[in-house]
Amino acid sequence: MSPRSRAPRGPLKALPAPAVDNWLARGYLAVVAVALGFFLYAVYLSPDPGFAGIWPLMATAPLSFVLFAPAFPDFLPSWLSPLVFSAGVALCGLVNATLLGLLVRRLRAPGARSTG
């Protein structure tokens, strides 16, 4: 099967590509995954989760602050279940990794460096 016979990539498939095409963005996604895993472990398996939600929020800042700003007075209100919180953190992490990947692409571009 030749590469030309494949279906063309749509804009939705190409959108998250910068999130996984360089090591910096992949490392960031790994940090977010570890923080989210720690949160889920603390909520579902630990007898006292404490402030486990802080780590995913800090790993995905500043976008997570904007997304979860209404929840900060009570931190985790009843409508914000751990799975909804996890989905929001995963989405924030993916957006942040995409932005980080785009930044790395721009810095690696041949005309990005100026000589002074």
PDB file as gemmi writes it, atoms N, CA and C in Angstrom:
CRYST1    1.000    1.000    1.000  90.00  90.00  90.00 P 1                      
ATOM      1  N   MET A   1       0.842  -1.163   0.000  1.00  0.00           N  
ATOM      2  CA  MET A   1       0.000   0.000   0.000  1.00  0.00           C  
ATOM      3  C   MET A   1       0.894   1.235   0.000  1.00  0.00           C  
ATOM      4  N   SER A   2       0.737   2.051  -0.975  1.00  0.00           N  
ATOM      5  CA  SER A   2       1.593   3.225  -1.085  1.00  0.00           C  
ATOM      6  C   SER A   2       1.112   4.328  -0.148  1.00  0.00           C  
ATOM      7  N   PRO A   3       2.012   5.242   0.239  1.00  0.00           N  
ATOM      8  CA  PRO A   3       1.611   6.332   1.131  1.00  0.00           C  
ATOM      9  C   PRO A   3       0.560   7.246   0.530  1.00  0.00           C  
ATOM     10  N   ARG A   4       0.502   7.326  -0.792  1.00  0.00           N  
ATOM     11  CA  ARG A   4      -0.476   8.212  -1.432  1.00  0.00           C  
ATOM     12  C   ARG A   4      -1.882   7.628  -1.409  1.00  0.00           C  
ATOM     13  N   SER A   5      -2.026   6.324  -1.227  1.00  0.00           N  
ATOM     14  CA  SER A   5      -3.348   5.714  -1.249  1.00  0.00           C  
ATOM     15  C   SER A   5      -4.082   5.864   0.085  1.00  0.00           C  
ATOM     16  N   ARG A   6      -3.406   6.330   1.114  1.00  0.00           N  
ATOM     17  CA  ARG A   6      -4.057   6.551   2.405  1.00  0.00           C  
ATOM     18  C   ARG A   6      -4.988   7.743   2.317  1.00  0.00           C  
ATOM     19  N   ALA A   7      -5.967   7.739   3.204  1.00  0.00           N  
ATOM     20  CA  ALA A   7      -6.895   8.866   3.264  1.00  0.00           C  
ATOM     21  C   ALA A   7      -6.146  10.087   3.783  1.00  0.00           C  
ATOM     22  N   PRO A   8      -6.460  11.275   3.265  1.00  0.00           N  
ATOM     23  CA  PRO A   8      -5.765  12.473   3.738  1.00  0.00           C  
ATOM     24  C   PRO A   8      -6.108  12.759   5.189  1.00  0.00           C  
ATOM     25  N   ARG A   9      -5.142  13.301   5.887  1.00  0.00           N  
ATOM     26  CA  ARG A   9      -5.347  13.638   7.300  1.00  0.00           C  
ATOM     27  C   ARG A   9      -6.196  14.894   7.382  1.00  0.00           C  
ATOM     28  N   GLY A  10      -7.224  14.817   8.188  1.00  0.00           N  
ATOM     29  CA  GLY A  10      -8.093  15.968   8.373  1.00  0.00           C  
ATOM     30  C   GLY A  10      -7.498  16.929   9.385  1.00  0.00           C  
ATOM     31  N   PRO A  11      -8.091  18.104   9.495  1.00  0.00           N  
ATOM     32  CA  PRO A  11      -7.567  19.087  10.441  1.00  0.00           C  
ATOM     33  C   PRO A  11      -7.729  18.639  11.892  1.00  0.00           C  
ATOM     34  N   LEU A  12      -8.742  17.818  12.185  1.00  0.00           N  
ATOM     35  CA  LEU A  12      -8.918  17.365  13.561  1.00  0.00           C  
ATOM     36  C   LEU A  12      -7.870  16.337  13.970  1.00  0.00           C  
ATOM     37  N   LYS A  13      -7.408  15.537  13.011  1.00  0.00           N  
ATOM     38  CA  LYS A  13      -6.360  14.568  13.326  1.00  0.00           C  
ATOM     39  C   LYS A  13      -5.001  15.242  13.432  1.00  0.00           C  
ATOM     40  N   ALA A  14      -4.813  16.320  12.703  1.00  0.00           N  
ATOM     41  CA  ALA A  14      -3.529  17.016  12.714  1.00  0.00           C  
ATOM     42  C   ALA A  14      -3.402  17.957  13.905  1.00  0.00           C  
ATOM     43  N   LEU A  15      -4.515  18.284  14.552  1.00  0.00           N  
ATOM     44  CA  LEU A  15      -4.477  19.252  15.643  1.00  0.00           C  
ATOM     45  C   LEU A  15      -3.651  18.781  16.843  1.00  0.00           C  
ATOM     46  N   PRO A  16      -3.841  17.566  17.367  1.00  0.00           N  
ATOM     47  CA  PRO A  16      -3.040  17.168  18.532  1.00  0.00           C  
ATOM     48  C   PRO A  16      -1.664  16.616  18.181  1.00  0.00           C  
ATOM     49  N   ALA A  17      -1.268  16.632  16.929  1.00  0.00           N  
ATOM     50  CA  ALA A  17       0.040  16.094  16.535  1.00  0.00           C  
ATOM     51  C   ALA A  17       1.202  16.769  17.244  1.00  0.00           C  
ATOM     52  N   PRO A  18       1.211  18.091  17.439  1.00  0.00           N  
ATOM     53  CA  PRO A  18       2.346  18.695  18.154  1.00  0.00           C  
ATOM     54  C   PRO A  18       2.472  18.233  19.601  1.00  0.00           C  
ATOM     55  N   ALA A  19       1.427  17.661  20.158  1.00  0.00           N  
ATOM     56  CA  ALA A  19       1.486  17.207  21.547  1.00  0.00           C  
ATOM     57  C   ALA A  19       2.333  15.959  21.727  1.00  0.00           C  
ATOM     58  N   VAL A  20       2.593  15.245  20.645  1.00  0.00           N  
ATOM     59  CA  VAL A  20       3.352  13.994  20.771  1.00  0.00           C  
ATOM     60  C   VAL A  20       4.521  13.883  19.810  1.00  0.00           C  
ATOM     61  N   ASP A  21       4.843  14.939  19.068  1.00  0.00           N  
ATOM     62  CA  ASP A  21       5.904  14.782  18.078  1.00  0.00           C  
ATOM     63  C   ASP A  21       7.266  15.284  18.536  1.00  0.00           C  
ATOM     64  N   ASN A  22       7.426  15.637  19.795  1.00  0.00           N  
ATOM     65  CA  ASN A  22       8.755  15.983  20.316  1.00  0.00           C  
ATOM     66  C   ASN A  22       8.871  15.510  21.759  1.00  0.00           C  
ATOM     67  N   TRP A  23      10.096  15.384  22.222  1.00  0.00           N  
ATOM     68  CA  TRP A  23      10.334  14.808  23.548  1.00  0.00           C  
ATOM     69  C   TRP A  23       9.872  15.702  24.686  1.00  0.00           C  
ATOM     70  N   LEU A  24       9.932  16.992  24.520  1.00  0.00           N  
ATOM     71  CA  LEU A  24       9.509  17.901  25.584  1.00  0.00           C  
ATOM     72  C   LEU A  24       8.010  17.762  25.847  1.00  0.00           C  
ATOM     73  N   ALA A  25       7.214  17.735  24.800  1.00  0.00           N  
ATOM     74  CA  ALA A  25       5.764  17.583  24.963  1.00  0.00           C  
ATOM     75  C   ALA A  25       5.419  16.202  25.496  1.00  0.00           C  
ATOM     76  N   ARG A  26       6.125  15.172  25.040  1.00  0.00           N  
ATOM     77  CA  ARG A  26       5.876  13.820  25.565  1.00  0.00           C  
ATOM     78  C   ARG A  26       6.222  13.728  27.041  1.00  0.00           C  
ATOM     79  N   GLY A  27       7.321  14.352  27.435  1.00  0.00           N  
ATOM     80  CA  GLY A  27       7.690  14.374  28.854  1.00  0.00           C  
ATOM     81  C   GLY A  27       6.654  15.091  29.692  1.00  0.00           C  
ATOM     82  N   TYR A  28       6.136  16.196  29.173  1.00  0.00           N  
ATOM     83  CA  TYR A  28       5.088  16.925  29.880  1.00  0.00           C  
ATOM     84  C   TYR A  28       3.839  16.052  30.036  1.00  0.00           C  
ATOM     85  N   LEU A  29       3.460  15.343  28.985  1.00  0.00           N  
ATOM     86  CA  LEU A  29       2.305  14.454  29.080  1.00  0.00           C  
ATOM     87  C   LEU A  29       2.548  13.335  30.091  1.00  0.00           C  
ATOM     88  N   ALA A  30       3.776  12.866  30.201  1.00  0.00           N  
ATOM     89  CA  ALA A  30       4.098  11.848  31.195  1.00  0.00           C  
ATOM     90  C   ALA A  30       3.944  12.403  32.612  1.00  0.00           C  
ATOM     91  N   VAL A  31       4.373  13.642  32.831  1.00  0.00           N  
ATOM     92  CA  VAL A  31       4.201  14.272  34.152  1.00  0.00           C  
ATOM     93  C   VAL A  31       2.723  14.411  34.486  1.00  0.00           C  
ATOM     94  N   VAL A  32       1.923  14.817  33.510  1.00  0.00           N  
ATOM     95  CA  VAL A  32       0.476  14.954  33.734  1.00  0.00           C  
ATOM     96  C   VAL A  32      -0.141  13.584  34.035  1.00  0.00           C  
ATOM     97  N   ALA A  33       0.280  12.559  33.321  1.00  0.00           N  
ATOM     98  CA  ALA A  33      -0.254  11.217  33.548  1.00  0.00           C  
ATOM     99  C   ALA A  33       0.093  10.704  34.942  1.00  0.00           C  
ATOM    100  N   VAL A  34       1.318  10.961  35.395  1.00  0.00           N  
ATOM    101  CA  VAL A  34       1.718  10.532  36.740  1.00  0.00           C  
ATOM    102  C   VAL A  34       0.916  11.285  37.802  1.00  0.00           C  
ATOM    103  N   ALA A  35       0.739  12.591  37.624  1.00  0.00           N  
ATOM    104  CA  ALA A  35      -0.042  13.380  38.579  1.00  0.00           C  
ATOM    105  C   ALA A  35      -1.491  12.920  38.612  1.00  0.00           C  
ATOM    106  N   LEU A  36      -2.043  12.619  37.460  1.00  0.00           N  
ATOM    107  CA  LEU A  36      -3.418  12.150  37.390  1.00  0.00           C  
ATOM    108  C   LEU A  36      -3.548  10.749  37.980  1.00  0.00           C  
ATOM    109  N   GLY A  37      -2.579   9.906  37.736  1.00  0.00           N  
ATOM    110  CA  GLY A  37      -2.575   8.574  38.338  1.00  0.00           C  
ATOM    111  C   GLY A  37      -2.492   8.634  39.849  1.00  0.00           C  
ATOM    112  N   PHE A  38      -1.657   9.541  40.376  1.00  0.00           N  
ATOM    113  CA  PHE A  38      -1.567   9.715  41.818  1.00  0.00           C  
ATOM    114  C   PHE A  38      -2.902  10.191  42.392  1.00  0.00           C  
ATOM    115  N   PHE A  39      -3.556  11.118  41.693  1.00  0.00           N  
ATOM    116  CA  PHE A  39      -4.861  11.615  42.138  1.00  0.00           C  
ATOM    117  C   PHE A  39      -5.892  10.488  42.184  1.00  0.00           C  
ATOM    118  N   LEU A  40      -5.962   9.691  41.104  1.00  0.00           N  
ATOM    119  CA  LEU A  40      -6.939   8.607  41.065  1.00  0.00           C  
ATOM    120  C   LEU A  40      -6.638   7.543  42.110  1.00  0.00           C  
ATOM    121  N   TYR A  41      -5.361   7.256  42.336  1.00  0.00           N  
ATOM    122  CA  TYR A  41      -4.989   6.319  43.390  1.00  0.00           C  
ATOM    123  C   TYR A  41      -5.427   6.852  44.750  1.00  0.00           C  
ATOM    124  N   ALA A  42      -5.165   8.117  45.012  1.00  0.00           N  
ATOM    125  CA  ALA A  42      -5.502   8.693  46.311  1.00  0.00           C  
ATOM    126  C   ALA A  42      -7.006   8.747  46.531  1.00  0.00           C  
ATOM    127  N   VAL A  43      -7.765   9.037  45.489  1.00  0.00           N  
ATOM    128  CA  VAL A  43      -9.221   9.150  45.654  1.00  0.00           C  
ATOM    129  C   VAL A  43      -9.879   7.789  45.832  1.00  0.00           C  
ATOM    130  N   TYR A  44      -9.471   6.823  45.028  1.00  0.00           N  
ATOM    131  CA  TYR A  44     -10.178   5.541  45.039  1.00  0.00           C  
ATOM    132  C   TYR A  44      -9.554   4.479  45.935  1.00  0.00           C  
ATOM    133  N   LEU A  45      -8.279   4.532  46.211  1.00  0.00           N  
ATOM    134  CA  LEU A  45      -7.628   3.461  46.963  1.00  0.00           C  
ATOM    135  C   LEU A  45      -7.065   3.892  48.311  1.00  0.00           C  
ATOM    136  N   SER A  46      -6.815   5.152  48.498  1.00  0.00           N  
ATOM    137  CA  SER A  46      -6.225   5.631  49.745  1.00  0.00           C  
ATOM    138  C   SER A  46      -7.334   5.958  50.747  1.00  0.00           C  
ATOM    139  N   PRO A  47      -7.100   5.694  52.037  1.00  0.00           N  
ATOM    140  CA  PRO A  47      -8.132   6.020  53.015  1.00  0.00           C  
ATOM    141  C   PRO A  47      -8.328   7.529  53.204  1.00  0.00           C  
ATOM    142  N   ASP A  48      -7.302   8.315  52.967  1.00  0.00           N  
ATOM    143  CA  ASP A  48      -7.412   9.768  53.133  1.00  0.00           C  
ATOM    144  C   ASP A  48      -6.745  10.454  51.948  1.00  0.00           C  
ATOM    145  N   PRO A  49      -7.537  10.905  50.952  1.00  0.00           N  
ATOM    146  CA  PRO A  49      -6.927  11.512  49.764  1.00  0.00           C  
ATOM    147  C   PRO A  49      -6.274  12.856  50.039  1.00  0.00           C  
ATOM    148  N   GLY A  50      -6.707  13.576  51.054  1.00  0.00           N  
ATOM    149  CA  GLY A  50      -6.088  14.857  51.390  1.00  0.00           C  
ATOM    150  C   GLY A  50      -6.165  15.836  50.247  1.00  0.00           C  
ATOM    151  N   PHE A  51      -5.030  16.415  49.892  1.00  0.00           N  
ATOM    152  CA  PHE A  51      -4.955  17.414  48.831  1.00  0.00           C  
ATOM    153  C   PHE A  51      -4.401  16.808  47.549  1.00  0.00           C  
ATOM    154  N   ALA A  52      -4.837  15.629  47.193  1.00  0.00           N  
ATOM    155  CA  ALA A  52      -4.310  14.948  46.010  1.00  0.00           C  
ATOM    156  C   ALA A  52      -4.669  15.671  44.722  1.00  0.00           C  
ATOM    157  N   GLY A  53      -5.718  16.462  44.715  1.00  0.00           N  
ATOM    158  CA  GLY A  53      -6.128  17.176  43.513  1.00  0.00           C  
ATOM    159  C   GLY A  53      -5.223  18.333  43.152  1.00  0.00           C  
ATOM    160  N   ILE A  54      -4.362  18.726  44.077  1.00  0.00           N  
ATOM    161  CA  ILE A  54      -3.458  19.848  43.821  1.00  0.00           C  
ATOM    162  C   ILE A  54      -2.432  19.484  42.748  1.00  0.00           C  
ATOM    163  N   TRP A  55      -1.917  18.256  42.759  1.00  0.00           N  
ATOM    164  CA  TRP A  55      -0.860  17.880  41.828  1.00  0.00           C  
ATOM    165  C   TRP A  55      -1.303  17.933  40.379  1.00  0.00           C  
ATOM    166  N   PRO A  56      -2.470  17.389  40.018  1.00  0.00           N  
ATOM    167  CA  PRO A  56      -2.893  17.541  38.623  1.00  0.00           C  
ATOM    168  C   PRO A  56      -3.175  18.994  38.245  1.00  0.00           C  
ATOM    169  N   LEU A  57      -3.704  19.772  39.176  1.00  0.00           N  
ATOM    170  CA  LEU A  57      -3.952  21.184  38.884  1.00  0.00           C  
ATOM    171  C   LEU A  57      -2.649  21.927  38.621  1.00  0.00           C  
ATOM    172  N   MET A  58      -1.643  21.674  39.417  1.00  0.00           N  
ATOM    173  CA  MET A  58      -0.355  22.351  39.228  1.00  0.00           C  
ATOM    174  C   MET A  58       0.349  21.869  37.961  1.00  0.00           C  
ATOM    175  N   ALA A  59       0.183  20.595  37.629  1.00  0.00           N  
ATOM    176  CA  ALA A  59       0.836  20.071  36.423  1.00  0.00           C  
ATOM    177  C   ALA A  59       0.223  20.637  35.156  1.00  0.00           C  
ATOM    178  N   THR A  60      -1.057  20.992  35.207  1.00  0.00           N  
ATOM    179  CA  THR A  60      -1.728  21.495  34.006  1.00  0.00           C  
ATOM    180  C   THR A  60      -2.014  22.985  34.072  1.00  0.00           C  
ATOM    181  N   ALA A  61      -1.392  23.669  35.008  1.00  0.00           N  
ATOM    182  CA  ALA A  61      -1.579  25.128  35.109  1.00  0.00           C  
ATOM    183  C   ALA A  61      -0.973  25.780  33.884  1.00  0.00           C  
ATOM    184  N   PRO A  62      -1.420  26.859  33.436  1.00  0.00           N  
ATOM    185  CA  PRO A  62      -2.448  27.803  33.886  1.00  0.00           C  
ATOM    186  C   PRO A  62      -3.834  27.500  33.344  1.00  0.00           C  
ATOM    187  N   LEU A  63      -3.946  26.574  32.367  1.00  0.00           N  
ATOM    188  CA  LEU A  63      -5.251  26.311  31.776  1.00  0.00           C  
ATOM    189  C   LEU A  63      -6.215  25.680  32.775  1.00  0.00           C  
ATOM    190  N   SER A  64      -5.710  24.855  33.679  1.00  0.00           N  
ATOM    191  CA  SER A  64      -6.590  24.224  34.655  1.00  0.00           C  
ATOM    192  C   SER A  64      -7.184  25.243  35.622  1.00  0.00           C  
ATOM    193  N   PHE A  65      -6.445  26.313  35.893  1.00  0.00           N  
ATOM    194  CA  PHE A  65      -6.990  27.346  36.775  1.00  0.00           C  
ATOM    195  C   PHE A  65      -8.195  28.009  36.134  1.00  0.00           C  
ATOM    196  N   VAL A  66      -8.135  28.228  34.847  1.00  0.00           N  
ATOM    197  CA  VAL A  66      -9.258  28.854  34.142  1.00  0.00           C  
ATOM    198  C   VAL A  66     -10.439  27.894  34.081  1.00  0.00           C  
ATOM    199  N   LEU A  67     -10.166  26.619  33.813  1.00  0.00           N  
ATOM    200  CA  LEU A  67     -11.231  25.641  33.673  1.00  0.00           C  
ATOM    201  C   LEU A  67     -11.932  25.359  34.997  1.00  0.00           C  
ATOM    202  N   PHE A  68     -11.160  25.267  36.067  1.00  0.00           N  
ATOM    203  CA  PHE A  68     -11.727  24.903  37.357  1.00  0.00           C  
ATOM    204  C   PHE A  68     -11.899  26.081  38.303  1.00  0.00           C  
ATOM    205  N   ALA A  69     -11.839  27.314  37.807  1.00  0.00           N  
ATOM    206  CA  ALA A  69     -11.997  28.498  38.666  1.00  0.00           C  
ATOM    207  C   ALA A  69     -13.318  28.512  39.427  1.00  0.00           C  
ATOM    208  N   PRO A  70     -14.434  28.112  38.823  1.00  0.00           N  
ATOM    209  CA  PRO A  70     -15.674  28.105  39.612  1.00  0.00           C  
ATOM    210  C   PRO A  70     -15.660  27.099  40.758  1.00  0.00           C  
ATOM    211  N   ALA A  71     -14.793  26.106  40.696  1.00  0.00           N  
ATOM    212  CA  ALA A  71     -14.769  25.074  41.733  1.00  0.00           C  
ATOM    213  C   ALA A  71     -13.838  25.413  42.891  1.00  0.00           C  
ATOM    214  N   PHE A  72     -13.049  26.487  42.788  1.00  0.00           N  
ATOM    215  CA  PHE A  72     -12.068  26.762  43.831  1.00  0.00           C  
ATOM    216  C   PHE A  72     -12.646  27.106  45.203  1.00  0.00           C  
ATOM    217  N   PRO A  73     -13.775  27.776  45.333  1.00  0.00           N  
ATOM    218  CA  PRO A  73     -14.262  28.033  46.691  1.00  0.00           C  
ATOM    219  C   PRO A  73     -14.493  26.761  47.503  1.00  0.00           C  
ATOM    220  N   ASP A  74     -15.036  25.732  46.886  1.00  0.00           N  
ATOM    221  CA  ASP A  74     -15.261  24.463  47.596  1.00  0.00           C  
ATOM    222  C   ASP A  74     -14.274  23.387  47.166  1.00  0.00           C  
ATOM    223  N   PHE A  75     -13.384  23.720  46.307  1.00  0.00           N  
ATOM    224  CA  PHE A  75     -12.377  22.877  45.666  1.00  0.00           C  
ATOM    225  C   PHE A  75     -12.984  21.750  44.852  1.00  0.00           C  
ATOM    226  N   LEU A  76     -13.676  20.814  45.449  1.00  0.00           N  
ATOM    227  CA  LEU A  76     -14.339  19.774  44.661  1.00  0.00           C  
ATOM    228  C   LEU A  76     -15.812  19.737  45.059  1.00  0.00           C  
ATOM    229  N   PRO A  77     -16.641  20.538  44.436  1.00  0.00           N  
ATOM    230  CA  PRO A  77     -18.061  20.495  44.777  1.00  0.00           C  
ATOM    231  C   PRO A  77     -18.688  19.168  44.359  1.00  0.00           C  
ATOM    232  N   SER A  78     -19.908  18.943  44.763  1.00  0.00           N  
ATOM    233  CA  SER A  78     -20.542  17.649  44.524  1.00  0.00           C  
ATOM    234  C   SER A  78     -20.718  17.348  43.036  1.00  0.00           C  
ATOM    235  N   TRP A  79     -20.906  18.377  42.199  1.00  0.00           N  
ATOM    236  CA  TRP A  79     -21.111  18.121  40.773  1.00  0.00           C  
ATOM    237  C   TRP A  79     -19.817  17.774  40.060  1.00  0.00           C  
ATOM    238  N   LEU A  80     -18.666  18.037  40.691  1.00  0.00           N  
ATOM    239  CA  LEU A  80     -17.383  17.755  40.057  1.00  0.00           C  
ATOM    240  C   LEU A  80     -16.845  16.440  40.600  1.00  0.00           C  
ATOM    241  N   SER A  81     -17.258  15.348  39.997  1.00  0.00           N  
ATOM    242  CA  SER A  81     -16.811  14.035  40.445  1.00  0.00           C  
ATOM    243  C   SER A  81     -15.349  13.829  40.072  1.00  0.00           C  
ATOM    244  N   PRO A  82     -14.684  12.871  40.690  1.00  0.00           N  
ATOM    245  CA  PRO A  82     -13.283  12.618  40.343  1.00  0.00           C  
ATOM    246  C   PRO A  82     -13.064  12.268  38.872  1.00  0.00           C  
ATOM    247  N   LEU A  83     -14.007  11.601  38.249  1.00  0.00           N  
ATOM    248  CA  LEU A  83     -13.828  11.257  36.840  1.00  0.00           C  
ATOM    249  C   LEU A  83     -13.996  12.473  35.941  1.00  0.00           C  
ATOM    250  N   VAL A  84     -14.918  13.371  36.283  1.00  0.00           N  
ATOM    251  CA  VAL A  84     -15.061  14.610  35.514  1.00  0.00           C  
ATOM    252  C   VAL A  84     -13.820  15.469  35.702  1.00  0.00           C  
ATOM    253  N   PHE A  85     -13.325  15.540  36.931  1.00  0.00           N  
ATOM    254  CA  PHE A  85     -12.096  16.269  37.217  1.00  0.00           C  
ATOM    255  C   PHE A  85     -10.931  15.692  36.421  1.00  0.00           C  
ATOM    256  N   SER A  86     -10.842  14.366  36.366  1.00  0.00           N  
ATOM    257  CA  SER A  86      -9.766  13.705  35.622  1.00  0.00           C  
ATOM    258  C   SER A  86      -9.860  13.987  34.128  1.00  0.00           C  
ATOM    259  N   ALA A  87     -11.075  13.979  33.596  1.00  0.00           N  
ATOM    260  CA  ALA A  87     -11.247  14.278  32.177  1.00  0.00           C  
ATOM    261  C   ALA A  87     -10.853  15.724  31.885  1.00  0.00           C  
ATOM    262  N   GLY A  88     -11.206  16.652  32.768  1.00  0.00           N  
ATOM    263  CA  GLY A  88     -10.819  18.048  32.593  1.00  0.00           C  
ATOM    264  C   GLY A  88      -9.318  18.244  32.661  1.00  0.00           C  
ATOM    265  N   VAL A  89      -8.677  17.549  33.594  1.00  0.00           N  
ATOM    266  CA  VAL A  89      -7.220  17.640  33.717  1.00  0.00           C  
ATOM    267  C   VAL A  89      -6.546  17.040  32.493  1.00  0.00           C  
ATOM    268  N   ALA A  90      -7.057  15.926  31.996  1.00  0.00           N  
ATOM    269  CA  ALA A  90      -6.478  15.316  30.796  1.00  0.00           C  
ATOM    270  C   ALA A  90      -6.618  16.243  29.592  1.00  0.00           C  
ATOM    271  N   LEU A  91      -7.759  16.882  29.467  1.00  0.00           N  
ATOM    272  CA  LEU A  91      -7.961  17.828  28.372  1.00  0.00           C  
ATOM    273  C   LEU A  91      -7.022  19.026  28.492  1.00  0.00           C  
ATOM    274  N   CYS A  92      -6.882  19.563  29.701  1.00  0.00           N  
ATOM    275  CA  CYS A  92      -5.954  20.684  29.920  1.00  0.00           C  
ATOM    276  C   CYS A  92      -4.520  20.272  29.616  1.00  0.00           C  
ATOM    277  N   GLY A  93      -4.134  19.071  30.030  1.00  0.00           N  
ATOM    278  CA  GLY A  93      -2.793  18.586  29.747  1.00  0.00           C  
ATOM    279  C   GLY A  93      -2.534  18.422  28.266  1.00  0.00           C  
ATOM    280  N   LEU A  94      -3.541  17.936  27.529  1.00  0.00           N  
ATOM    281  CA  LEU A  94      -3.382  17.778  26.082  1.00  0.00           C  
ATOM    282  C   LEU A  94      -3.265  19.130  25.383  1.00  0.00           C  
ATOM    283  N   VAL A  95      -4.063  20.105  25.803  1.00  0.00           N  
ATOM    284  CA  VAL A  95      -3.976  21.442  25.203  1.00  0.00           C  
ATOM    285  C   VAL A  95      -2.627  22.080  25.518  1.00  0.00           C  
ATOM    286  N   ASN A  96      -2.184  21.971  26.778  1.00  0.00           N  
ATOM    287  CA  ASN A  96      -0.886  22.538  27.143  1.00  0.00           C  
ATOM    288  C   ASN A  96       0.252  21.858  26.388  1.00  0.00           C  
ATOM    289  N   ALA A  97       0.176  20.533  26.221  1.00  0.00           N  
ATOM    290  CA  ALA A  97       1.220  19.816  25.476  1.00  0.00           C  
ATOM    291  C   ALA A  97       1.215  20.218  24.006  1.00  0.00           C  
ATOM    292  N   THR A  98       0.043  20.466  23.447  1.00  0.00           N  
ATOM    293  CA  THR A  98      -0.036  20.922  22.064  1.00  0.00           C  
ATOM    294  C   THR A  98       0.611  22.291  21.914  1.00  0.00           C  
ATOM    295  N   LEU A  99       0.322  23.187  22.839  1.00  0.00           N  
ATOM    296  CA  LEU A  99       0.938  24.518  22.795  1.00  0.00           C  
ATOM    297  C   LEU A  99       2.447  24.430  22.978  1.00  0.00           C  
ATOM    298  N   LEU A 100       2.894  23.556  23.871  1.00  0.00           N  
ATOM    299  CA  LEU A 100       4.324  23.360  24.076  1.00  0.00           C  
ATOM    300  C   LEU A 100       4.976  22.784  22.824  1.00  0.00           C  
ATOM    301  N   GLY A 101       4.311  21.839  22.168  1.00  0.00           N  
ATOM    302  CA  GLY A 101       4.833  21.270  20.932  1.00  0.00           C  
ATOM    303  C   GLY A 101       4.912  22.290  19.813  1.00  0.00           C  
ATOM    304  N   LEU A 102       3.906  23.158  19.720  1.00  0.00           N  
ATOM    305  CA  LEU A 102       3.949  24.216  18.709  1.00  0.00           C  
ATOM    306  C   LEU A 102       5.085  25.192  18.976  1.00  0.00           C  
ATOM    307  N   LEU A 103       5.339  25.480  20.248  1.00  0.00           N  
ATOM    308  CA  LEU A 103       6.460  26.351  20.602  1.00  0.00           C  
ATOM    309  C   LEU A 103       7.785  25.712  20.200  1.00  0.00           C  
ATOM    310  N   VAL A 104       7.931  24.431  20.460  1.00  0.00           N  
ATOM    311  CA  VAL A 104       9.169  23.742  20.090  1.00  0.00           C  
ATOM    312  C   VAL A 104       9.330  23.715  18.575  1.00  0.00           C  
ATOM    313  N   ARG A 105       8.240  23.493  17.841  1.00  0.00           N  
ATOM    314  CA  ARG A 105       8.314  23.527  16.374  1.00  0.00           C  
ATOM    315  C   ARG A 105       8.765  24.892  15.880  1.00  0.00           C  
ATOM    316  N   ARG A 106       8.215  25.932  16.470  1.00  0.00           N  
ATOM    317  CA  ARG A 106       8.568  27.289  16.038  1.00  0.00           C  
ATOM    318  C   ARG A 106      10.029  27.594  16.353  1.00  0.00           C  
ATOM    319  N   LEU A 107      10.521  27.151  17.506  1.00  0.00           N  
ATOM    320  CA  LEU A 107      11.919  27.404  17.853  1.00  0.00           C  
ATOM    321  C   LEU A 107      12.879  26.606  16.981  1.00  0.00           C  
ATOM    322  N   ARG A 108      12.442  25.458  16.481  1.00  0.00           N  
ATOM    323  CA  ARG A 108      13.290  24.636  15.619  1.00  0.00           C  
ATOM    324  C   ARG A 108      13.234  25.047  14.158  1.00  0.00           C  
ATOM    325  N   ALA A 109      12.315  25.924  13.810  1.00  0.00           N  
ATOM    326  CA  ALA A 109      12.175  26.345  12.407  1.00  0.00           C  
ATOM    327  C   ALA A 109      13.466  27.023  11.958  1.00  0.00           C  
ATOM    328  N   PRO A 110      13.850  26.873  10.696  1.00  0.00           N  
ATOM    329  CA  PRO A 110      15.122  27.430  10.232  1.00  0.00           C  
ATOM    330  C   PRO A 110      15.212  28.950  10.354  1.00  0.00           C  
ATOM    331  N   GLY A 111      14.155  29.672  10.170  1.00  0.00           N  
ATOM    332  CA  GLY A 111      14.225  31.130  10.237  1.00  0.00           C  
ATOM    333  C   GLY A 111      13.882  31.691  11.600  1.00  0.00           C  
ATOM    334  N   ALA A 112      13.791  30.838  12.634  1.00  0.00           N  
ATOM    335  CA  ALA A 112      13.367  31.295  13.939  1.00  0.00           C  
ATOM    336  C   ALA A 112      14.475  32.006  14.719  1.00  0.00           C  
ATOM    337  N   ARG A 113      15.712  31.688  14.412  1.00  0.00           N  
ATOM    338  CA  ARG A 113      16.815  32.288  15.175  1.00  0.00           C  
ATOM    339  C   ARG A 113      17.319  33.547  14.491  1.00  0.00           C  
ATOM    340  N   SER A 114      17.527  34.518  15.305  1.00  0.00           N  
ATOM    341  CA  SER A 114      18.080  35.764  14.753  1.00  0.00           C  
ATOM    342  C   SER A 114      19.559  35.852  15.135  1.00  0.00           C  
ATOM    343  N   THR A 115      20.338  36.335  14.239  1.00  0.00           N  
ATOM    344  CA  THR A 115      21.753  36.524  14.524  1.00  0.00           C  
ATOM    345  C   THR A 115      21.977  37.984  14.893  1.00  0.00           C  
ATOM    346  N   GLY A 116      22.667  38.204  15.961  1.00  0.00           N  
ATOM    347  CA  GLY A 116      22.801  39.570  16.417  1.00  0.00           C  
ATOM    348  C   GLY A 116      24.141  40.077  16.433  1.00  0.00           C  
TER     349      GLY A 116                                                      
END                                                                             
